[in-house]
Amino acid sequence: MRNHLKIIMLLLVSLTMVTVCAGCASPVSDIQQDSKSDTSKLDNKKAAQTDTQPQYFFINGSLLGSYDDDGWHSLCDTGKYETGAGDSTTFYAKDLLNQDSYYVYENNKLAGVSKQIIWLTEEAFGLGSFEAQGAPPKFAKYGELYRFEGESGDTAYRYRIFDLPIKLDDELSKLKIPDYSFYTEFPFGEKWTRDCPDDRLVTNSGSNLFTKTMTYGVGPTAEGRQLLTDLLKKNNIENTIPNFTECVLGDFDNDGKKEYLMFAESPRSEMGYPLLYSNGKTDNLGVFNFIFYQDDDGSIQTLYSDLRPLKGVFKPNKNNNMELMQADYCIWIDLFLAADLNADGVYEIGVKKTEWDRGHYLTYAMNSGGEYEVVMRSNFGT
């Protein structure tokens, strides 16, 4: 009998110890949440979250693309303008209209919340209009005709304003968002105006996109200066003076350390054309555009590059003081965005590439190899 009691007591003690130890152990999910995020394992082709509703992104009224459980989606091919990468996505008007609201950011701050959108609906197959036969009359039962301030005559009431959300019927369910020079306006509050001096970022996601302190207007690094000097020399335009236009310092990759984003390009004339920036010599000159991303270990990735050597010797005169009026290449490239668009802790980078009669908004995101690549693109023009 005593032996049976001893066995029972031992079993009770063992069960108690197991229960206590189980209470001390951390669940696997808690351990993963407390550990530092390994951004090198992220893949832009797949989302870092689950059950993610599509997040749409616009810059200056131009749809860039979206992000969801399947990763990034771009309105236009992310490859070169001439060839493309064949990876564009079709976006539909019904999905953009079926949103409760959109968040409007200006100068990295929330400027307002829009519960309306404005589209050019009353023209068929015109620049900036829907590319679908019979679209204007089909919109007649949705929203109201709209006139922007200052427009009159034939240009008035070409637009329609919609109160969100709206569900389109079957007639318009297949209506596609055009992939060139199509704009969406997001009115918010009484002080809203169509024109804005700052770049205007809009998304249907209510997440804070600007979670980190980024320092703008810093100088380029020594490594960045040397790389640009070497590239100019390698391409036989060594008499061109290196020139940096914008540098940003901050923790882009969410590793707790600071990285640099550097923009370099030829100076611009008052007309916006590139200037030959010479060290006093008239040969071995050219124009250039570069974007460098420097990691905290000193390594540099070239996100974008464009070099145009000038053939022969430049001969300035009183009518042309080192100004190049050419339109077959990138005239300038500017930063419009540094933000965490998909809430994974890593910052995306947005740039505006402007050419003579067209341009591109490009959005870069970090891939599984720790390098930035273009994931969203929107083409615009006149």
N, C-alpha and C positions, 0 to 999 in steps of 0.2 A: 504493500500500500504506500509505504514511504517512498519507494522508488518511483511509483506512479506520480506522486505529488511533486517529486524533484523534476521529473520530466516535464510536467505541466508548467512548473515555475520557470524552467529554462526556456520553454517555448514562448511564454509570455514576455520574458526579458528580451528574447531575440526579436519578437515582433515589435516591441517598443523601440529597440535600437534601429530597426529598419525604418520605422515611421519617422524617428528623429532625423536620421540621415537623409531620408527623402525630402524632409522639410528644409534641410540645409542646402540641397542641390538646386542650382539654377536651371530653369527650363532652357532648352536649346534656343528657342526663339528669343528669350531675354538676353542670352549671351551674344547672339548675333546683333541685337539692337544696340547693346552697350559697346561692342567692339567698333574700332574705326572702320569707316566705309572704305572698301578697296575699289577705288574707281577704275583701276586697270582691268577689272573683270567685267566692266559694263560693256554692253554691245549696243550701238546705236540702232541696229536692226531690230532689237527687241527692247521693250520697255523695262525699266527697273522696278516698276510697280505692277500690281495686278488690279483688275477691274477698273482700269483707268478710262474714263469717258474721254472722247475726243476733245482735245484742247486746240482751238484754232488761233492762228496768229496773223496779225495784219501789221504792216508798217506803212504809215502815210496813206492809208486806205487801200493798199495793195495786199492781197492775200498771199502770204508766204507758204502756208501749209498747215500741218497739224501734227499732233503727237497723241498716241494712244497705246494700248497694250501691244500692238505690233511694231512700235517704234515711231520713227519720223516719216512723214509723208510730205512731198513737195508738190506745189502747183505746177512747176516747170521742171524740166530735166535739170539735174544738178551738174551735168557735164558742161563742156564748152558750148557757147551759143551756137556755133556752126554745126557741131556734131551731136551734142546731147548725150546723155547717158541712158536714155530709154527708161528712166525710173520715175517719171511724172505720175501724179495721181489725179483722177477725175474727182472734182468736188461739185456738189449739187446745191442749188439755191435753197431747196427745202431744208437741208441740214443747218445751214447758216441762219435761216429765219426761225427755225424751231429751237431757239435759245432764249432763256429768260432775260439775260442781260449780257453786256460786254463791259470790260474794265479798260479804261482809257488812261494811258501813262504818257506823261510829257516830262522830259528832263529827269528821267528815272524816278518820277513820283506819280502817285495816283492822282489824276486830274479830275476824274469823275466816272460815274457809272452810266452807261447808255442803255436805254430800253427801247431804242429805235434805231433803224438803219435807213439809209437813203441810197437808192440805186437809179441809174439811168435805165428806164424801162420803156420809154415811149419812142424809141428808134429801133429799127431792125437792121442788124448787120453793120451798124456804124461803129467807129472806134470808141471803145468804152461801153458798148451796149451788149446785150445778150445775142449770141450767135445762133438764134433759133427762129425758124419761120413762124410767124403769127404770135410771137411772145407778147407784144404790146397789148393787143385786145384781151388776151387771156389774163393779164394783170388787172384788168379794169375793176374787178370786185375785191381787190386787196389794197389796203392802204389808201392814201390820197395823193393826188398830183401835188408836186412841190416845186417852188421857184426859189432859187438862191438869190440873195440880195444883190442887186445890180444887174440881174439878167432880165431881158425883155425881148419882145418880138419873137422871132423864130426860135431863139435859144431858151425861152421861158417854158416852164412846165414840161420839160422833157424827163423830169425825175419823179419818183414816187417814194413817199415816206411810209414806213411800215412800223406799227407798234408790235413789239415782241411779247410773247412768241406767236408765230403764225404757222399754221399747217396748210400747205398747198394741196390742192386737189390733184387728181390723177393727170390732168392736162399739163400741169407744170412740175410734176414729180421728177421728170427726167431732165429738167432744165439744168444745164451745166454752167459753172462759173467760167467765163473766158479766161484764157491763160496769158493774155497780153493787154496791158493798159486798161484793165477794168478796175474800177475803184468803188469802195464801200465807205460811205461817210457814217460816222457814229455821233450824232448830236447828244450833248449832255448839258443840262442847265442853261440858264439864260445867257451866260457869258461865252457860250460855245460859238466859235467861228470856223468857217471852212478852212481858212488858211492859218497855219501855225508856224512860228519861227523855229520851233524845235521839232525834232522827229517825234512822231506820234505812234506809239505802240499800243495795239489793242488785242485783247484776248478774252475769251469767255471763262477763263479760269480765275478764281478768286484768290489763288495762292500769292504770297508775297514773292515777287520776282527779283527783288533787289535786297538780298539777305546779307550782303557783305559790304564793307567799306572799301571802295576802290578809289585810288588816288590818280586823278587825271592831270595832265600837263607836266608830268615829270620828264626828265631828260633821258635820252637813250643810254643803254649800257655800253661799256667799252667793247664788249663782245659784239653787240649789234652794229656799232660803228665800224669795227674791223671787218665784219662780214659784208657790209654794204660796200666798203672800199675794195675788198677783194673781188666782189661780183662785178663792180664797174671796171676794174682792171682786167679781169678775165674776159670780159666782153668788149675789150678794146675801146672803152670810153672813159679811160682813167683821168682825163682832163676835166671830167664833170665832177663838180663838188658834191659830196654826199649831203643829203638834206632830209631831216626827219620832221614830220608835221604833227604827229600825235603819239604820245606814249602813255600807257596806263600801267599802274603797279597794283597788284592785288592777288589774293589767293584764288586763282581761276580753277584749279583742279581739286580743291577741297582736301589738301594734305597738310594744312596748317602753316604752310610756307608761302612766300610771295613770289609771284612770277611777273614777267613783263610782256606786254603787248605793244609792238612798235610799228608805226606806219611811216614809210619813207617814200617820197616822190619828188619830182621836179617842181620847183616853184611855179605859180600860176600868174598869168598876166591879169590885168583888170577885166579882160574879156573872158577869162577862164581858161585860156590856152596855156600849155606848158611852155616854160622858158628854158632855154639852154643855160645851165648854171655852170659857167666856166671859171677855171682858175687863172684865166688870162690868155690861154692859148685857144686857137681856133680849130684845131684838129682833135680827133679822138673824143668827140662830144656825142651826147645823146640824151634821151629822156627815159625816165624809169618810174615804176610803181612797185612797192614791196610791202608785204605784211610779215613781220617776224613775231613768233611766239617763243620767248625764252623761259625754259623751266628753271626751277631753283637750283638745279645742278649745273647750270651754265649752258646746257645744250639748247640749240635753237632750231625750230622748225619754221620753214618758209611756207606760210599759208597761201601767199599769192605773189607772183612775180611777173613783171612785164618790162623788158628792156628794148629800146629802139635806138640803135646806133645811127648817127647821122653819117651819110655817105659823103666822103670828101671833106673839104675844108669849108667852114661856115664863113660867109662874108656878110657881116651886118651892114646895114645902111640906115639912113635917117628914117626910113619908113618901116623898118623891121629890126627892132632892137632885141635880138635873141629870141623872138617869139615864133613858135611853130604853129601854123594854122593848118593842122591836119586832122582828119576825122576818122581814120581807119584803125584806131587803137584806143585803149583806155586813157581818157584825158585826166581823170582824177578818181581817187578811191578814198572813201571816208568811213569812219566808224559811226554807226548809229545805235549800236546795242552791245552791252555787256551785262548779261542777266542770267539767272537760273530759270529757264523757261519750263523745264519738266520736273522741277522739284527733286532732283537727285543730288544736289549739293555742288555739282560742277557747273560752271558758268558757260553759257553759249555766247558766241561772238557774232554780231551782225554787221555787215559792211555794205555800203552803197557804191557800186561801180558805175561810173558815168562815162558814156561815150557821146558822140556828136548828136545823134537823134534817137538814142535809145540808152537804156541802162538796165542794171540788174541789182536786186537786193539779194544778198547771199547770207545764209546763216550757217555758221560752223558749230559742230558739237564734237566732243571728245569721243573717240572710238575705243574699242577694247584694247588697242595697242598703246593708248595714252597719247594719240595724236589727233589733232583736229582735222575734220573733213566736212565738206559741204553737205548739209542734210535738207535744207530748204532753199528754194530759189523762186523769185518772182521777177518777171520781165516787164519793163515799162518803156514807154516812148511817146513821141509826139506825132 
